[in-house]
Amino acid sequence: MRKYRRLLPSTSRLVAFVAVAKTSSITVAADAPGLTQAAVSRQLRELEDFLGQRLANRTAKGIVLTSAGQRLFADITPALDKICDAVEGIIQEGRTPSVTIFCDHSLTTSWLNRRVIEFEGVYPGITVQVLSSNRAPENFVGQFDVAVLHGRPETQGQESWLIAPDRVFPVCAPSMLQRLPPKPGLRDLLDFPLIDFAPTRRDWLHWPDFLKAHGIGMPPKPKTTFDSYAIAIEAARLGQGILLGWEIVVASHLNSGALTSIGPWEMDAPGGLRIHFSPRGLSDPARSFACWVRHAELS
């Protein structure tokens, strides 16, 4: 990191210099920053002392920049403009109501994006930002206001609301279904690749949980595992194996025929689809989104 304190003069001196350079007059420049003529002269002199070079000369036609002054003016003006734009943007952002939502990639594309569009139509004054990741939400503490999560909550002690119940059941591509026995039993599925998603994620139901709930121990063959449920869905669509389908996420694929459910086996998704609140509490925009999405799904 460059030595800012050693290399950067005070902004008040730079602003006074830019005002003088733009107006070619200390008198006129004094009006722009709201300072006196003496104050502007002092700021200019202190800047020259700091740089060790003369930046401007008084002439009968007004202030004329030296070569050093011309170079500084050309370089410093856009830099000051960028700083002003950055600060103004942050100030404006703080004044604009906003909510940041954490969501898994697959749930973002299959469910959240459409809800955001609908919410923005009802609340046009609230800016929505989506933080989408395959990583668990505790990796992003402090970066979001609410989290939309499937299944069991990632952490204990945080308030959450049910958005909608969900079901989990085996799904596969039609091409994979043709390879199964005409009326397969659940054990028959173990003869085929079982696709799983990030078994370290506690908020998702995995094959061992599903099979155990139906009286079957761990599958004898290794599963195909992806770190993204969206990629796992694509693998199932391509016929690479059998996936546990979360109904809310895979509904569009079932409707299009890209995936099909297998057999009568299913489970209620533990916890359903829930909206979790940040430990720091809810802002008004975040509460507006939480209340709206809960009502929209449960009504």
ZAMARGU-4260 file (C-alpha; in steps of 0.2 Angstrom, whole numbers, plus 5000, padded with zeros to 4 digits):
<rodrens>
0) 5000/5000/5000 | 5007/5017/4995 | 5010/5030/5009 | 4994/5040/5008 | 4998/5051/5023
5) 5015/5056/5015 | 5010/5058/4997 | 4992/5065/4999 | 4989/5083/5003 | 4973/5088/5012
10) 4958/5088/5001 | 4954/5106/5006 | 4970/5112/4998 | 4967/5102/4982 | 4949/5109/4981
15) 4955/5127/4983 | 4969/5123/4970 | 4956/5116/4957 | 4944/5131/4960 | 4958/5143/4957
20) 4964/5133/4941 | 4946/5133/4934 | 4942/5151/4937 | 4960/5159/4935 | 4955/5170/4949
25) 4958/5168/4968 | 4944/5181/4971 | 4931/5171/4961 | 4938/5154/4968 | 4935/5160/4985
30) 4916/5161/4982 | 4915/5143/4976 | 4922/5134/4991 | 4913/5147/5003 | 4930/5153/5009
35) 4938/5170/5010 | 4951/5176/4997 | 4965/5175/5011 | 4960/5157/5015 | 4961/5152/4997
40) 4978/5160/4995 | 4984/5151/5010 | 4978/5134/5004 | 4986/5137/4988 | 5003/5142/4996
45) 5002/5127/5008 | 4999/5116/4994 | 5014/5123/4984 | 5025/5121/5000 | 5019/5103/5002
50) 5024/5099/4984 | 5040/5110/4984 | 5034/5118/4967 | 5026/5133/4962 | 5009/5129/4954
55) 5002/5146/4949 | 5008/5164/4945 | 4998/5180/4947 | 4998/5190/4930 | 4988/5205/4924
60) 4976/5193/4916 | 4974/5183/4932 | 4981/5167/4938 | 4991/5157/4926 | 4996/5139/4930
65) 5014/5134/4929 | 5018/5118/4920 | 5018/5109/4936 | 5001/5116/4940 | 4994/5111/4923
70) 4999/5094/4926 | 4992/5093/4943 | 4976/5100/4937 | 4974/5088/4923 | 4977/5073/4934
75) 4969/5078/4950 | 4952/5084/4943 | 4946/5067/4937 | 4952/5059/4953 | 4942/5071/4964
80) 4927/5069/4953 | 4928/5050/4955 | 4930/5052/4974 | 4915/5063/4975 | 4905/5051/4964
85) 4910/5036/4976 | 4905/5046/4991 | 4889/5052/4984 | 4884/5035/4978 | 4887/5028/4996
90) 4877/5042/5003 | 4863/5039/4991 | 4863/5020/4994 | 4861/5023/5012 | 4846/5034/5009
95) 4838/5021/4997 | 4828/5007/5006 | 4836/4991/5001 | 4836/4972/5006 | 4850/4959/5003
100) 4844/4941/5001 | 4855/4926/5003 | 4850/4911/4993 | 4857/4895/4985 | 4861/4896/4966
105) 4848/4883/4961 | 4834/4891/4972 | 4839/4908/4965 | 4836/4903/4947 | 4821/4891/4950
110) 4811/4901/4963 | 4819/4918/4970 | 4821/4928/4954 | 4803/4927/4949 | 4798/4932/4967
115) 4810/4947/4967 | 4802/4953/4951 | 4785/4952/4959 | 4791/4960/4975 | 4799/4975/4965
120) 4782/4977/4957 | 4773/4979/4973 | 4787/4989/4982 | 4796/4999/4968 | 4805/5010/4981
125) 4815/4996/4988 | 4831/4990/4980 | 4834/4971/4981 | 4851/4964/4980 | 4853/4945/4979
130) 4868/4936/4986 | 4868/4919/4978 | 4881/4905/4983 | 4883/4887/4985 | 4892/4890/5001
135) 4883/4889/5018 | 4876/4906/5023 | 4887/4907/5039 | 4902/4911/5027 | 4893/4928/5023
140) 4888/4934/5041 | 4884/4952/5041 | 4882/4953/5022 | 4864/4949/5020 | 4847/4954/5029
145) 4838/4938/5026 | 4842/4921/5020 | 4830/4909/5010 | 4835/4892/5014 | 4829/4874/5011
150) 4826/4862/5025 | 4835/4862/5042 | 4842/4879/5048 | 4861/4881/5046 | 4862/4889/5063
155) 4852/4888/5080 | 4844/4902/5089 | 4839/4913/5073 | 4821/4917/5070 | 4814/4910/5054
160) 4797/4909/5046 | 4790/4895/5035 | 4788/4901/5017 | 4781/4885/5010 | 4781/4866/5014
165) 4791/4855/5002 | 4793/4837/4997 | 4808/4827/4992 | 4807/4812/4980 | 4819/4803/4967
170) 4819/4810/4950 | 4829/4806/4934 | 4829/4809/4915 | 4817/4799/4904 | 4832/4790/4897
175) 4837/4784/4914 | 4819/4779/4918 | 4819/4767/4903 | 4834/4758/4911 | 4825/4755/4927
180) 4814/4739/4929 | 4796/4742/4924 | 4790/4743/4943 | 4806/4747/4952 | 4808/4745/4971
185) 4818/4758/4980 | 4832/4746/4982 | 4833/4744/4963 | 4838/4762/4963 | 4854/4757/4972
190) 4860/4748/4956 | 4861/4765/4947 | 4872/4781/4951 | 4864/4791/4964 | 4868/4810/4962
195) 4870/4820/4978 | 4874/4838/4982 | 4886/4844/4995 | 4883/4832/5009 | 4891/4845/5021
200) 4876/4856/5019 | 4865/4853/5034 | 4850/4862/5026 | 4848/4849/5013 | 4841/4832/5014
205) 4853/4819/5007 | 4852/4801/5000 | 4858/4793/5017 | 4844/4802/5026 | 4831/4798/5013
210) 4836/4779/5012 | 4837/4777/5031 | 4819/4785/5032 | 4813/4771/5021 | 4822/4757/5030
215) 4837/4756/5019 | 4855/4757/5025 | 4870/4766/5016 | 4870/4763/4997 | 4884/4750/4993
220) 4890/4760/4978 | 4898/4777/4978 | 4887/4792/4974 | 4891/4805/4961 | 4892/4822/4971
225) 4892/4840/4966 | 4895/4856/4975 | 4880/4864/4967 | 4862/4858/4966 | 4860/4867/4950
230) 4874/4856/4942 | 4867/4841/4950 | 4850/4844/4942 | 4859/4846/4925 | 4868/4830/4928
235) 4851/4821/4931 | 4844/4830/4916 | 4858/4822/4905 | 4854/4805/4912 | 4870/4803/4923
240) 4860/4796/4938 | 4846/4798/4950 | 4843/4814/4960 | 4833/4818/4976 | 4822/4831/4969
245) 4816/4846/4979 | 4799/4849/4972 | 4800/4868/4973 | 4817/4868/4964 | 4813/4854/4951
250) 4795/4859/4947 | 4799/4867/4931 | 4810/4852/4925 | 4796/4840/4929 | 4783/4851/4920
255) 4794/4852/4904 | 4797/4833/4905 | 4816/4835/4907 | 4815/4826/4923 | 4802/4813/4929
260) 4798/4807/4947 | 4802/4788/4951 | 4790/4778/4961 | 4779/4782/4976 | 4793/4786/4988
265) 4794/4804/4995 | 4797/4814/5011 | 4792/4830/5018 | 4807/4842/5017 | 4813/4845/5035
270) 4809/4863/5039 | 4801/4866/5022 | 4807/4882/5013 | 4810/4895/5026 | 4816/4913/5027
275) 4829/4916/5041 | 4833/4933/5049 | 4850/4941/5052 | 4855/4941/5070 | 4856/4960/5069
280) 4837/4961/5067 | 4826/4966/5052 | 4827/4983/5044 | 4810/4989/5038 | 4814/4984/5019
285) 4819/4967/5025 | 4803/4965/5035 | 4793/4971/5020 | 4801/4957/5009 | 4799/4944/5023
290) 4781/4948/5026 | 4777/4949/5007 | 4785/4933/5002 | 4778/4923/5016 | 4760/4929/5012
295) 4763/4927/4993 | 4767/4909/4995 | 4755/4904/5009 | 4740/4913/5003
</rodrens>
